[in-house]
Amino acid sequence: MSWGIVAGLLAGALWGLVFVAPRMTPGLSSLDLAAGRFMAYGLASTLVLLALPGRRRRPTLAQMGWAVVLSVLGFTGYYWFLVLAIRDAGTEVPTLIIGTIPLWVMVLGKPAGLRWPALLPGLVLTAAGLALMMDATSQAPSMDATGAVPDFMRGVAWAVLAMACWTAFALLNSAWLHRHPEVSATDWANWLGVATGTGALLMWLALGTPASVLVRHPGFAQSAAVCVATGLGSAWLATILWNVASQRLSASLCGQLIVSETVFALVYSFVLDGHWPGLAQLAAAVLFTFGILFSIRAHR
């Protein structure tokens, strides 16, 4: 259990880097950045599988099918819905909806033997931290000349779909790994990577910036380096670590560990900005930390 907790927290630390990556790639669209990261993940997974063919387990057709489904839920499909949500409803409301994912995973992934009173303190602390974070960053959505929010409700629907996708990914991925202990966390991460890289390539071809335009971008080399770094760290390695956590822990405890992504993202952002967090943000981080500790205690 201890190793699972460490792996989950390290995955959160690597995921947190994704939030500051856009600041290192000025002028690059969020879709291009995500597609580049996922394609780097897919390439790394493919190279690992090709480099060690005799030492790696080969997936069955059914297992590869699950890898495709979960890659859509947890990576390309989730991000595609999020991009559509931000396009129609702005940044803030979709971000707040996505921020409830840890709560949904904690509630829906509760082990049958765990009593609700034991899980409640972690849930309440996490919810309070999310509420503080939302209040610190919220703003009213922009309106058009008639005073209406353009496509706002459609954007909310896209955001709910994105939230449902990643929640389903966390629950189904955990259940799949528990049903297949013979598959290592690394092998499963590589199979997911191949499926994710393929989906990312299709997503970029459909919605991304043409390659001829990207290569002329003044910061292309730096942007490509960030895509490779986040693809290897925040996707490939983070997925291996998350699979280790999912194998060793219940889905509800993994859901609690997801909030570490937000805490690490705040730390990275404040380090880059060179200033201390605001009182509300600091209080939210403290609540998240205590929520994790209470949840670990409940699951022991």
Secondary structure, DSSP 8 states (H G I E B T S, - for coil): -HHHHHHHHHHHHHHHHHHHGGGGSTT--HHHHHHHHHHHHHHHHHHHHHHSTTTS----HHHHHHHHHHHIIIIIHHHHHHHHHHHHH-SHHHHHHHTTHHHHHHHHT--TTS-HHHHHHHHHHHHHHHHHHHHHH-------TTS--TTHHHHHHHHHHHHHHHHHHHHHHHHHHHH-TTS-HHHHHHHHHHHHHHHHHHHHHHHS--HHHHTTSTTHHHHHHHHHHHIIIIIIIHHHHHHHHHHHS-HHHHHHHTHHHHHHHHHHHHHHHTS---HHHHHHHHHHHHHHHHHHHHH-
